[in-house]
Amino acid sequence: MKLHKVKVSFDFKKIDDINLTVDNELKSKLKIFKQGERVAVACGSRGINNLDKIVKRVIDNLKAIGVHPFIIPAMGSHGGATAQGQIEVLESLGITQEYIGAPIISNMDTVKIKQKKLPLDIFIAKDAYEADKTIIINRIKPHTDFHGDYESGLLKMSVLGLGKHDGALSVHQYGARD
C-alpha cells in the first residue's frame, strides 16, 4: 500500500445576509410558479448551516407571489422511517410550522414511478408527486461511502430523500456499482 500526503482546502466563504442571498437566487426562478399552485419544499436531514432561515425565506418568497407552499421531509428512512420521526428531525433543525409559516406535511406514502431502463424501483413521496411543483433545498458534497459521477446532492435528495423509506430500501439494496 502506498500512502500519499494530501492537502485539503475548504472554502470558508461566509454569507453575510442569508435573506438577500436567497432572494437573489430565487428572483429569476419565481416566474415558473403560478398563483394558487401547491408547492412542496423538500428539506433533508443533513447539516446545512442556517437551514431554518433559508427555508423560511424560500417560503416567504413563495407566499409573496401567491402560491401555497408546504414543507415535506426528504429524508428517506431517517427519523426512524416514521412520519413523526421526520417531523422531529425537522424540529431539531429549527424547522417548525410556527417559525416557517407553512404546514409540514409528513407521511411515508410513496408513488412508484414507472420506468423501463433501471434495474430497481424508483419511488417519490406521494405529497411531492401530487404537488404542482417541488423545490429541493439541499447541499452538494462528496458521498461518505462511495465516489462516482453522482454522489450527494440533488439526485440523492430526489431518489432517496423524496423516495422515503421505500426509495431508500430500493436504492440501498441495489448498492454502489462500478
C-alpha positions in Angstrom: 0.0 0.0 0.0 1.3 3.4 -1.0 0.5 6.5 1.1 0.4 10.0 -0.3 0.3 13.3 1.5 -2.7 15.3 0.5 -3.6 18.9 1.3 -7.3 19.8 1.5 -8.6 23.3 1.2 -12.0 24.2 2.4 -14.0 27.2 1.1 -14.9 29.2 4.2 -16.8 31.8 2.3 -19.5 33.3 4.6 -22.8 34.6 3.5 -23.4 37.9 5.4 -27.1 38.3 4.5 -29.0 35.0 4.1 -32.3 36.7 3.2 -30.7 38.8 0.5 -28.8 35.8 -0.9 -32.0 33.6 -1.0 -34.0 36.4 -2.6 -31.3 36.9 -5.3 -31.1 33.2 -6.0 -34.9 32.9 -6.3 -35.6 36.2 -8.2 -35.3 34.8 -11.7 -36.8 31.4 -10.9 -40.1 32.6 -9.3 -41.6 33.2 -12.7 -42.1 29.5 -13.2 -44.8 29.5 -10.4 -48.4 30.3 -11.0 -50.6 31.9 -8.4 -52.6 29.3 -6.4 -50.2 26.4 -7.1 -49.3 24.0 -4.3 -45.5 23.8 -3.9 -43.7 21.2 -1.9 -40.5 22.5 -0.3 -38.3 19.4 0.4 -36.0 19.6 3.4 -33.4 17.0 4.3 -31.8 15.9 7.5 -28.2 16.6 6.6 -26.4 19.6 8.1 -26.8 22.9 6.2 -25.9 25.9 8.2 -28.9 28.2 8.9 -31.3 25.7 7.1 -34.2 27.1 9.1 -33.6 30.6 7.9 -33.1 29.5 4.3 -36.4 27.5 4.4 -38.3 30.4 6.0 -37.1 32.8 3.3 -37.9 30.4 0.5 -41.4 30.0 2.0 -41.8 33.8 2.4 -40.9 34.3 -1.3 -43.4 31.7 -2.4 -46.2 33.1 -0.3 -45.5 36.6 -1.6 -46.3 35.5 -5.2 -49.5 33.8 -4.2 -48.5 30.1 -4.1 -49.3 27.7 -1.3 -46.1 26.2 -0.1 -45.7 23.3 2.4 -42.7 21.6 3.9 -42.1 17.9 3.1 -39.3 15.9 4.8 -37.0 14.4 2.2 -35.1 12.0 4.5 -35.5 8.5 3.2 -35.6 6.4 6.3 -34.1 8.9 8.7 -36.2 9.8 11.7 -36.8 6.1 12.3 -38.6 5.9 8.9 -41.7 7.4 10.5 -43.7 10.5 9.7 -43.5 11.8 13.3 -39.8 10.9 13.5 -39.1 13.0 10.4 -41.1 15.9 11.8 -38.9 15.7 14.9 -35.7 15.8 12.8 -37.0 19.0 11.1 -37.9 20.5 14.5 -34.4 19.7 15.8 -33.1 21.8 12.8 -35.4 24.7 13.8 -37.9 24.0 11.1 -41.4 24.2 12.7 -44.7 25.2 11.2 -44.9 28.1 13.6 -41.5 29.5 12.6 -41.6 28.8 8.9 -45.2 29.9 8.5 -46.2 26.9 6.4 -47.6 23.4 7.1 -45.3 20.4 7.4 -46.9 17.5 5.7 -45.1 14.3 6.7 -46.1 10.8 5.9 -44.3 7.8 4.4 -46.7 7.2 1.5 -45.0 6.9 -1.9 -45.9 6.5 -5.5 -43.9 4.1 -7.7 -42.6 5.8 -10.8 -42.9 3.7 -13.9 -39.7 3.3 -15.7 -38.2 0.7 -18.0 -34.4 1.2 -18.1 -33.4 0.9 -14.5 -32.8 -2.4 -12.6 -34.5 -1.0 -9.5 -37.8 0.6 -8.5 -38.0 4.4 -8.1 -40.4 6.0 -5.6 -41.4 9.5 -4.8 -43.3 10.9 -1.8 -47.0 11.0 -2.6 -47.3 14.6 -1.4 -44.5 15.7 -3.7 -46.0 13.7 -6.6 -49.3 15.4 -6.1 -47.9 18.9 -5.7 -47.8 21.3 -8.7 -44.1 21.8 -8.2 -41.3 20.8 -5.8 -38.3 22.8 -4.6 -35.5 20.8 -3.2 -33.3 22.5 -0.6 -30.0 20.6 -0.4 -26.3 20.8 -0.3 -23.8 19.1 -2.6 -20.9 17.2 -1.1 -18.9 14.1 -1.7 -20.6 10.9 -0.5 -19.2 9.3 2.6 -19.3 5.7 1.3 -18.6 5.8 -2.4 -17.3 8.1 -5.2 -18.6 8.4 -8.7 -20.1 10.7 -11.2 -23.2 11.3 -9.0 -22.8 11.4 -5.2 -24.7 13.5 -2.7 -27.0 16.4 -3.6 -30.0 16.8 -5.8 -30.1 13.1 -7.0 -29.7 11.8 -3.5 -32.5 14.1 -2.2 -34.7 13.2 -5.2 -34.3 9.5 -5.2 -33.6 8.6 -1.6 -34.9 11.6 0.4 -38.2 12.0 -1.5 -38.4 8.3 -2.1 -38.9 7.9 1.6 -38.3 4.5 3.2 -39.4 2.7 0.0 -36.9 4.6 -2.1 -34.1 4.3 0.4 -34.7 0.5 0.6 -34.8 0.1 -3.1 -31.6 2.1 -3.8 -29.6 0.7 -0.8 -30.5 -2.9 -1.8 -29.0 -2.2 -5.2 -25.9 -0.8 -3.7 -23.0 1.0 -5.4 -21.9 -0.4 -8.8 -18.9 0.3 -10.9 
